[in-house]
């Protein structure tokens, strides 16, 4: 949804809650950042490259994929805190 907001200026996507599910546990790597909306795409690219490099250098699998989690958003101050 954040990608959609960045690209179009609005969110037309809706989330659908399908209930709880049991999943096998896994660990993840995160890089905490704060930026403006305009700087977000460049920072995300750098962060994802850092995560991929870290995984390669430490023989870790990226089987779970890479994602972006927004922890705090303040559109009035144009600040976004996120973990990539």
Phi and psi restraints in degrees (range 20) as a CNS / XPLOR table:
assign (resid 1 and name C) (resid 2 and name N)
       (resid 2 and name CA) (resid 2 and name C) 1.0 -64.6 20.0 2
assign (resid 2 and name N) (resid 2 and name CA)
       (resid 2 and name C) (resid 3 and name N) 1.0 -39.3 20.0 2
assign (resid 2 and name C) (resid 3 and name N)
       (resid 3 and name CA) (resid 3 and name C) 1.0 -60.5 20.0 2
assign (resid 3 and name N) (resid 3 and name CA)
       (resid 3 and name C) (resid 4 and name N) 1.0 -44.0 20.0 2
assign (resid 3 and name C) (resid 4 and name N)
       (resid 4 and name CA) (resid 4 and name C) 1.0 -62.2 20.0 2
assign (resid 4 and name N) (resid 4 and name CA)
       (resid 4 and name C) (resid 5 and name N) 1.0 -42.7 20.0 2
assign (resid 4 and name C) (resid 5 and name N)
       (resid 5 and name CA) (resid 5 and name C) 1.0 -62.8 20.0 2
assign (resid 5 and name N) (resid 5 and name CA)
       (resid 5 and name C) (resid 6 and name N) 1.0 -42.5 20.0 2
assign (resid 5 and name C) (resid 6 and name N)
       (resid 6 and name CA) (resid 6 and name C) 1.0 -63.3 20.0 2
assign (resid 6 and name N) (resid 6 and name CA)
       (resid 6 and name C) (resid 7 and name N) 1.0 -40.3 20.0 2
assign (resid 6 and name C) (resid 7 and name N)
       (resid 7 and name CA) (resid 7 and name C) 1.0 -83.2 20.0 2
assign (resid 7 and name N) (resid 7 and name CA)
       (resid 7 and name C) (resid 8 and name N) 1.0 -34.0 20.0 2
assign (resid 7 and name C) (resid 8 and name N)
       (resid 8 and name CA) (resid 8 and name C) 1.0 -117.0 20.0 2
assign (resid 8 and name N) (resid 8 and name CA)
       (resid 8 and name C) (resid 9 and name N) 1.0 -15.1 20.0 2
assign (resid 8 and name C) (resid 9 and name N)
       (resid 9 and name CA) (resid 9 and name C) 1.0 83.9 20.0 2
assign (resid 9 and name N) (resid 9 and name CA)
       (resid 9 and name C) (resid 10 and name N) 1.0 2.4 20.0 2
assign (resid 9 and name C) (resid 10 and name N)
       (resid 10 and name CA) (resid 10 and name C) 1.0 -151.2 20.0 2
assign (resid 10 and name N) (resid 10 and name CA)
       (resid 10 and name C) (resid 11 and name N) 1.0 164.2 20.0 2
assign (resid 10 and name C) (resid 11 and name N)
       (resid 11 and name CA) (resid 11 and name C) 1.0 -118.2 20.0 2
assign (resid 11 and name N) (resid 11 and name CA)
       (resid 11 and name C) (resid 12 and name N) 1.0 116.7 20.0 2
assign (resid 11 and name C) (resid 12 and name N)
       (resid 12 and name CA) (resid 12 and name C) 1.0 -109.0 20.0 2
assign (resid 12 and name N) (resid 12 and name CA)
       (resid 12 and name C) (resid 13 and name N) 1.0 -10.0 20.0 2
assign (resid 12 and name C) (resid 13 and name N)
       (resid 13 and name CA) (resid 13 and name C) 1.0 -75.4 20.0 2
assign (resid 13 and name N) (resid 13 and name CA)
       (resid 13 and name C) (resid 14 and name N) 1.0 146.2 20.0 2
assign (resid 13 and name C) (resid 14 and name N)
       (resid 14 and name CA) (resid 14 and name C) 1.0 -124.6 20.0 2
assign (resid 14 and name N) (resid 14 and name CA)
       (resid 14 and name C) (resid 15 and name N) 1.0 145.3 20.0 2
assign (resid 14 and name C) (resid 15 and name N)
       (resid 15 and name CA) (resid 15 and name C) 1.0 -88.2 20.0 2
assign (resid 15 and name N) (resid 15 and name CA)
       (resid 15 and name C) (resid 16 and name N) 1.0 146.1 20.0 2
assign (resid 15 and name C) (resid 16 and name N)
       (resid 16 and name CA) (resid 16 and name C) 1.0 -122.1 20.0 2
assign (resid 16 and name N) (resid 16 and name CA)
       (resid 16 and name C) (resid 17 and name N) 1.0 119.9 20.0 2
assign (resid 16 and name C) (resid 17 and name N)
       (resid 17 and name CA) (resid 17 and name C) 1.0 -84.5 20.0 2
assign (resid 17 and name N) (resid 17 and name CA)
       (resid 17 and name C) (resid 18 and name N) 1.0 119.0 20.0 2
assign (resid 17 and name C) (resid 18 and name N)
       (resid 18 and name CA) (resid 18 and name C) 1.0 -108.1 20.0 2
assign (resid 18 and name N) (resid 18 and name CA)
       (resid 18 and name C) (resid 19 and name N) 1.0 11.7 20.0 2
assign (resid 18 and name C) (resid 19 and name N)
       (resid 19 and name CA) (resid 19 and name C) 1.0 99.8 20.0 2
assign (resid 19 and name N) (resid 19 and name CA)
       (resid 19 and name C) (resid 20 and name N) 1.0 178.6 20.0 2
assign (resid 19 and name C) (resid 20 and name N)
       (resid 20 and name CA) (resid 20 and name C) 1.0 -85.4 20.0 2
assign (resid 20 and name N) (resid 20 and name CA)
       (resid 20 and name C) (resid 21 and name N) 1.0 153.6 20.0 2
assign (resid 20 and name C) (resid 21 and name N)
       (resid 21 and name CA) (resid 21 and name C) 1.0 -143.7 20.0 2
assign (resid 21 and name N) (resid 21 and name CA)
       (resid 21 and name C) (resid 22 and name N) 1.0 146.0 20.0 2
assign (resid 21 and name C) (resid 22 and name N)
       (resid 22 and name CA) (resid 22 and name C) 1.0 -86.0 20.0 2
assign (resid 22 and name N) (resid 22 and name CA)
       (resid 22 and name C) (resid 23 and name N) 1.0 128.2 20.0 2
assign (resid 22 and name C) (resid 23 and name N)
       (resid 23 and name CA) (resid 23 and name C) 1.0 -129.0 20.0 2
assign (resid 23 and name N) (resid 23 and name CA)
       (resid 23 and name C) (resid 24 and name N) 1.0 153.3 20.0 2
assign (resid 23 and name C) (resid 24 and name N)
       (resid 24 and name CA) (resid 24 and name C) 1.0 -68.8 20.0 2
assign (resid 24 and name N) (resid 24 and name CA)
       (resid 24 and name C) (resid 25 and name N) 1.0 140.3 20.0 2
assign (resid 24 and name C) (resid 25 and name N)
       (resid 25 and name CA) (resid 25 and name C) 1.0 -68.9 20.0 2
assign (resid 25 and name N) (resid 25 and name CA)
       (resid 25 and name C) (resid 26 and name N) 1.0 150.1 20.0 2
assign (resid 25 and name C) (resid 26 and name N)
       (resid 26 and name CA) (resid 26 and name C) 1.0 -152.9 20.0 2
assign (resid 26 and name N) (resid 26 and name CA)
       (resid 26 and name C) (resid 27 and name N) 1.0 161.0 20.0 2
assign (resid 26 and name C) (resid 27 and name N)
       (resid 27 and name CA) (resid 27 and name C) 1.0 -104.9 20.0 2
assign (resid 27 and name N) (resid 27 and name CA)
       (resid 27 and name C) (resid 28 and name N) 1.0 157.8 20.0 2
assign (resid 27 and name C) (resid 28 and name N)
       (resid 28 and name CA) (resid 28 and name C) 1.0 -140.1 20.0 2
assign (resid 28 and name N) (resid 28 and name CA)
       (resid 28 and name C) (resid 29 and name N) 1.0 160.8 20.0 2
assign (resid 28 and name C) (resid 29 and name N)
       (resid 29 and name CA) (resid 29 and name C) 1.0 -106.7 20.0 2
assign (resid 29 and name N) (resid 29 and name CA)
       (resid 29 and name C) (resid 30 and name N) 1.0 136.5 20.0 2
assign (resid 29 and name C) (resid 30 and name N)
       (resid 30 and name CA) (resid 30 and name C) 1.0 -134.7 20.0 2
assign (resid 30 and name N) (resid 30 and name CA)
       (resid 30 and name C) (resid 31 and name N) 1.0 146.9 20.0 2
assign (resid 30 and name C) (resid 31 and name N)
       (resid 31 and name CA) (resid 31 and name C) 1.0 -120.2 20.0 2
assign (resid 31 and name N) (resid 31 and name CA)
       (resid 31 and name C) (resid 32 and name N) 1.0 115.6 20.0 2
assign (resid 31 and name C) (resid 32 and name N)
       (resid 32 and name CA) (resid 32 and name C) 1.0 -86.1 20.0 2
assign (resid 32 and name N) (resid 32 and name CA)
       (resid 32 and name C) (resid 33 and name N) 1.0 130.5 20.0 2
assign (resid 32 and name C) (resid 33 and name N)
       (resid 33 and name CA) (resid 33 and name C) 1.0 -137.9 20.0 2
assign (resid 33 and name N) (resid 33 and name CA)
       (resid 33 and name C) (resid 34 and name N) 1.0 163.7 20.0 2
assign (resid 33 and name C) (resid 34 and name N)
       (resid 34 and name CA) (resid 34 and name C) 1.0 -139.1 20.0 2
assign (resid 34 and name N) (resid 34 and name CA)
       (resid 34 and name C) (resid 35 and name N) 1.0 135.0 20.0 2
assign (resid 34 and name C) (resid 35 and name N)
       (resid 35 and name CA) (resid 35 and name C) 1.0 -159.3 20.0 2
assign (resid 35 and name N) (resid 35 and name CA)
       (resid 35 and name C) (resid 36 and name N) 1.0 176.7 20.0 2
assign (resid 35 and name C) (resid 36 and name N)
       (resid 36 and name CA) (resid 36 and name C) 1.0 -84.6 20.0 2
assign (resid 36 and name N) (resid 36 and name CA)
       (resid 36 and name C) (resid 37 and name N) 1.0 164.9 20.0 2
assign (resid 36 and name C) (resid 37 and name N)
       (resid 37 and name CA) (resid 37 and name C) 1.0 -62.2 20.0 2
assign (resid 37 and name N) (resid 37 and name CA)
       (resid 37 and name C) (resid 38 and name N) 1.0 -37.2 20.0 2
assign (resid 37 and name C) (resid 38 and name N)
       (resid 38 and name CA) (resid 38 and name C) 1.0 -65.3 20.0 2
assign (resid 38 and name N) (resid 38 and name CA)
       (resid 38 and name C) (resid 39 and name N) 1.0 -35.9 20.0 2
assign (resid 38 and name C) (resid 39 and name N)
       (resid 39 and name CA) (resid 39 and name C) 1.0 -84.5 20.0 2
assign (resid 39 and name N) (resid 39 and name CA)
       (resid 39 and name C) (resid 40 and name N) 1.0 -12.2 20.0 2
assign (resid 39 and name C) (resid 40 and name N)
       (resid 40 and name CA) (resid 40 and name C) 1.0 -56.3 20.0 2
assign (resid 40 and name N) (resid 40 and name CA)
       (resid 40 and name C) (resid 41 and name N) 1.0 -48.5 20.0 2
assign (resid 40 and name C) (resid 41 and name N)
       (resid 41 and name CA) (resid 41 and name C) 1.0 -59.4 20.0 2
assign (resid 41 and name N) (resid 41 and name CA)
       (resid 41 and name C) (resid 42 and name N) 1.0 -42.7 20.0 2
assign (resid 41 and name C) (resid 42 and name N)
       (resid 42 and name CA) (resid 42 and name C) 1.0 -66.3 20.0 2
assign (resid 42 and name N) (resid 42 and name CA)
       (resid 42 and name C) (resid 43 and name N) 1.0 -42.9 20.0 2
assign (resid 42 and name C) (resid 43 and name N)
       (resid 43 and name CA) (resid 43 and name C) 1.0 -64.4 20.0 2
assign (resid 43 and name N) (resid 43 and name CA)
       (resid 43 and name C) (resid 44 and name N) 1.0 -40.6 20.0 2
assign (resid 43 and name C) (resid 44 and name N)
       (resid 44 and name CA) (resid 44 and name C) 1.0 -60.9 20.0 2
assign (resid 44 and name N) (resid 44 and name CA)
       (resid 44 and name C) (resid 45 and name N) 1.0 -43.7 20.0 2
assign (resid 44 and name C) (resid 45 and name N)
       (resid 45 and name CA) (resid 45 and name C) 1.0 -60.5 20.0 2
assign (resid 45 and name N) (resid 45 and name CA)
       (resid 45 and name C) (resid 46 and name N) 1.0 -44.4 20.0 2
assign (resid 45 and name C) (resid 46 and name N)
       (resid 46 and name CA) (resid 46 and name C) 1.0 -63.8 20.0 2
assign (resid 46 and name N) (resid 46 and name CA)
       (resid 46 and name C) (resid 47 and name N) 1.0 -44.2 20.0 2
assign (resid 46 and name C) (resid 47 and name N)
       (resid 47 and name CA) (resid 47 and name C) 1.0 -63.2 20.0 2
assign (resid 47 and name N) (resid 47 and name CA)
       (resid 47 and name C) (resid 48 and name N) 1.0 -45.4 20.0 2
assign (resid 47 and name C) (resid 48 and name N)
       (resid 48 and name CA) (resid 48 and name C) 1.0 -64.1 20.0 2
assign (resid 48 and name N) (resid 48 and name CA)
       (resid 48 and name C) (resid 49 and name N) 1.0 -37.6 20.0 2
assign (resid 48 and name C) (resid 49 and name N)
       (resid 49 and name CA) (resid 49 and name C) 1.0 -64.0 20.0 2
assign (resid 49 and name N) (resid 49 and name CA)
       (resid 49 and name C) (resid 50 and name N) 1.0 -40.1 20.0 2
assign (resid 49 and name C) (resid 50 and name N)
       (resid 50 and name CA) (resid 50 and name C) 1.0 -64.3 20.0 2
assign (resid 50 and name N) (resid 50 and name CA)
       (resid 50 and name C) (resid 51 and name N) 1.0 -41.1 20.0 2
assign (resid 50 and name C) (resid 51 and name N)
       (resid 51 and name CA) (resid 51 and name C) 1.0 -64.8 20.0 2
assign (resid 51 and name N) (resid 51 and name CA)
       (resid 51 and name C) (resid 52 and name N) 1.0 -44.7 20.0 2
assign (resid 51 and name C) (resid 52 and name N)
       (resid 52 and name CA) (resid 52 and name C) 1.0 -61.9 20.0 2
assign (resid 52 and name N) (resid 52 and name CA)
       (resid 52 and name C) (resid 53 and name N) 1.0 -45.7 20.0 2
assign (resid 52 and name C) (resid 53 and name N)
       (resid 53 and name CA) (resid 53 and name C) 1.0 -61.6 20.0 2
assign (resid 53 and name N) (resid 53 and name CA)
       (resid 53 and name C) (resid 54 and name N) 1.0 -43.5 20.0 2
assign (resid 53 and name C) (resid 54 and name N)
       (resid 54 and name CA) (resid 54 and name C) 1.0 -60.4 20.0 2
assign (resid 54 and name N) (resid 54 and name CA)
       (resid 54 and name C) (resid 55 and name N) 1.0 -44.4 20.0 2
assign (resid 54 and name C) (resid 55 and name N)
       (resid 55 and name CA) (resid 55 and name C) 1.0 -62.8 20.0 2
assign (resid 55 and name N) (resid 55 and name CA)
       (resid 55 and name C) (resid 56 and name N) 1.0 -44.8 20.0 2
assign (resid 55 and name C) (resid 56 and name N)
       (resid 56 and name CA) (resid 56 and name C) 1.0 -62.3 20.0 2
assign (resid 56 and name N) (resid 56 and name CA)
       (resid 56 and name C) (resid 57 and name N) 1.0 -45.3 20.0 2
assign (resid 56 and name C) (resid 57 and name N)
       (resid 57 and name CA) (resid 57 and name C) 1.0 -68.7 20.0 2
assign (resid 57 and name N) (resid 57 and name CA)
       (resid 57 and name C) (resid 58 and name N) 1.0 -19.1 20.0 2
assign (resid 57 and name C) (resid 58 and name N)
       (resid 58 and name CA) (resid 58 and name C) 1.0 -115.1 20.0 2
assign (resid 58 and name N) (resid 58 and name CA)
       (resid 58 and name C) (resid 59 and name N) 1.0 16.4 20.0 2
assign (resid 58 and name C) (resid 59 and name N)
       (resid 59 and name CA) (resid 59 and name C) 1.0 52.0 20.0 2
assign (resid 59 and name N) (resid 59 and name CA)
       (resid 59 and name C) (resid 60 and name N) 1.0 43.6 20.0 2
assign (resid 59 and name C) (resid 60 and name N)
       (resid 60 and name CA) (resid 60 and name C) 1.0 -103.0 20.0 2
assign (resid 60 and name N) (resid 60 and name CA)
       (resid 60 and name C) (resid 61 and name N) 1.0 148.5 20.0 2
assign (resid 60 and name C) (resid 61 and name N)
       (resid 61 and name CA) (resid 61 and name C) 1.0 -89.2 20.0 2
assign (resid 61 and name N) (resid 61 and name CA)
       (resid 61 and name C) (resid 62 and name N) 1.0 142.8 20.0 2
assign (resid 61 and name C) (resid 62 and name N)
       (resid 62 and name CA) (resid 62 and name C) 1.0 -102.3 20.0 2
assign (resid 62 and name N) (resid 62 and name CA)
       (resid 62 and name C) (resid 63 and name N) 1.0 33.0 20.0 2
assign (resid 62 and name C) (resid 63 and name N)
       (resid 63 and name CA) (resid 63 and name C) 1.0 -58.3 20.0 2
assign (resid 63 and name N) (resid 63 and name CA)
       (resid 63 and name C) (resid 64 and name N) 1.0 -27.1 20.0 2
assign (resid 63 and name C) (resid 64 and name N)
       (resid 64 and name CA) (resid 64 and name C) 1.0 -83.8 20.0 2
assign (resid 64 and name N) (resid 64 and name CA)
       (resid 64 and name C) (resid 65 and name N) 1.0 -10.1 20.0 2
assign (resid 64 and name C) (resid 65 and name N)
       (resid 65 and name CA) (resid 65 and name C) 1.0 88.4 20.0 2
assign (resid 65 and name N) (resid 65 and name CA)
       (resid 65 and name C) (resid 66 and name N) 1.0 -179.2 20.0 2
assign (resid 65 and name C) (resid 66 and name N)
       (resid 66 and name CA) (resid 66 and name C) 1.0 -123.4 20.0 2
assign (resid 66 and name N) (resid 66 and name CA)
       (resid 66 and name C) (resid 67 and name N) 1.0 138.0 20.0 2
assign (resid 66 and name C) (resid 67 and name N)
       (resid 67 and name CA) (resid 67 and name C) 1.0 -141.0 20.0 2
assign (resid 67 and name N) (resid 67 and name CA)
       (resid 67 and name C) (resid 68 and name N) 1.0 168.9 20.0 2
assign (resid 67 and name C) (resid 68 and name N)
       (resid 68 and name CA) (resid 68 and name C) 1.0 -120.8 20.0 2
assign (resid 68 and name N) (resid 68 and name CA)
       (resid 68 and name C) (resid 69 and name N) 1.0 129.6 20.0 2
assign (resid 68 and name C) (resid 69 and name N)
       (resid 69 and name CA) (resid 69 and name C) 1.0 -118.8 20.0 2
assign (resid 69 and name N) (resid 69 and name CA)
       (resid 69 and name C) (resid 70 and name N) 1.0 122.0 20.0 2
assign (resid 69 and name C) (resid 70 and name N)
       (resid 70 and name CA) (resid 70 and name C) 1.0 -83.9 20.0 2
assign (resid 70 and name N) (resid 70 and name CA)
       (resid 70 and name C) (resid 71 and name N) 1.0 126.8 20.0 2
assign (resid 70 and name C) (resid 71 and name N)
       (resid 71 and name CA) (resid 71 and name C) 1.0 -100.0 20.0 2
assign (resid 71 and name N) (resid 71 and name CA)
       (resid 71 and name C) (resid 72 and name N) 1.0 -31.6 20.0 2
assign (resid 71 and name C) (resid 72 and name N)
       (resid 72 and name CA) (resid 72 and name C) 1.0 -152.4 20.0 2
assign (resid 72 and name N) (resid 72 and name CA)
       (resid 72 and name C) (resid 73 and name N) 1.0 136.3 20.0 2
assign (resid 72 and name C) (resid 73 and name N)
       (resid 73 and name CA) (resid 73 and name C) 1.0 -130.5 20.0 2
assign (resid 73 and name N) (resid 73 and name CA)
       (resid 73 and name C) (resid 74 and name N) 1.0 132.0 20.0 2
assign (resid 73 and name C) (resid 74 and name N)
       (resid 74 and name CA) (resid 74 and name C) 1.0 -133.6 20.0 2
assign (resid 74 and name N) (resid 74 and name CA)
       (resid 74 and name C) (resid 75 and name N) 1.0 87.2 20.0 2
assign (resid 74 and name C) (resid 75 and name N)
       (resid 75 and name CA) (resid 75 and name C) 1.0 -63.3 20.0 2
assign (resid 75 and name N) (resid 75 and name CA)
       (resid 75 and name C) (resid 76 and name N) 1.0 -23.3 20.0 2
assign (resid 75 and name C) (resid 76 and name N)
       (resid 76 and name CA) (resid 76 and name C) 1.0 -70.7 20.0 2
assign (resid 76 and name N) (resid 76 and name CA)
       (resid 76 and name C) (resid 77 and name N) 1.0 -34.6 20.0 2
assign (resid 76 and name C) (resid 77 and name N)
       (resid 77 and name CA) (resid 77 and name C) 1.0 -97.2 20.0 2
assign (resid 77 and name N) (resid 77 and name CA)
       (resid 77 and name C) (resid 78 and name N) 1.0 -1.1 20.0 2
assign (resid 77 and name C) (resid 78 and name N)
       (resid 78 and name CA) (resid 78 and name C) 1.0 57.4 20.0 2
assign (resid 78 and name N) (resid 78 and name CA)
       (resid 78 and name C) (resid 79 and name N) 1.0 41.9 20.0 2
assign (resid 78 and name C) (resid 79 and name N)
       (resid 79 and name CA) (resid 79 and name C) 1.0 -121.7 20.0 2
assign (resid 79 and name N) (resid 79 and name CA)
       (resid 79 and name C) (resid 80 and name N) 1.0 141.4 20.0 2
assign (resid 79 and name C) (resid 80 and name N)
       (resid 80 and name CA) (resid 80 and name C) 1.0 -135.6 20.0 2
assign (resid 80 and name N) (resid 80 and name CA)
       (resid 80 and name C) (resid 81 and name N) 1.0 123.7 20.0 2
assign (resid 80 and name C) (resid 81 and name N)
       (resid 81 and name CA) (resid 81 and name C) 1.0 -103.9 20.0 2
assign (resid 81 and name N) (resid 81 and name CA)
       (resid 81 and name C) (resid 82 and name N) 1.0 133.4 20.0 2
assign (resid 81 and name C) (resid 82 and name N)
       (resid 82 and name CA) (resid 82 and name C) 1.0 -151.0 20.0 2
assign (resid 82 and name N) (resid 82 and name CA)
       (resid 82 and name C) (resid 83 and name N) 1.0 164.0 20.0 2
assign (resid 82 and name C) (resid 83 and name N)
       (resid 83 and name CA) (resid 83 and name C) 1.0 -122.4 20.0 2
assign (resid 83 and name N) (resid 83 and name CA)
       (resid 83 and name C) (resid 84 and name N) 1.0 121.4 20.0 2
